[in-house]
Amino acid sequence: MLRQALEGIKTELNTYLLAALANGSTEPVVKLLNIANVDSNGQAVTDNVIMSLVNIEEETTLKNGSMYRQQSITAIERVNPTLFLNFYVLFAINSTTETNYLNALLLLSNVLSFFQQNRVISKDNAPTLDPKIEKLIIELYSPNFEQLNHLWAMLGGKYMPSVLYKVRLLMIEDATSELSSLITSVEIDSKRL
């Protein structure tokens, strides 16, 4: 489900950027890559938005879901509670020359505009989003300079013009279940109630 969410965001953002840039290109502008490995093979990715997953966390406020779901009047099923995830996505643009840097700033501005207009991505406003994903709530995450330094050090690279977003409430549901029946009577000290 995580892959489908990231690919859905990538597709919608790419469509928006191609229309905003209006340079006649149909080449994808957004690339879903591990930013830590961008320069490791000797080929720098420039003039593209590099979209990279940098962290995943559980939404603890929604953790206490029920382990039982009623199927019918006489039957229930035992399921694992739904897992709600928040994940952090970094959008960075590699620039090696002054022209590339100016283009990077333009691309970054357009990324910010897209998420300003689309704070919630759902089936209603994102037709390419996987139908199993109800909605994704997207918030700008602004780390301080120390956190930003740690992030880029962890990624093993030099800072690139970038923005970090927190994507909230991706639901992961267990498909397996165990059927059982409802309790219809209770015996105490061998006396039926």
Disulfide bonds with the S-S distance in Angstrom:
none
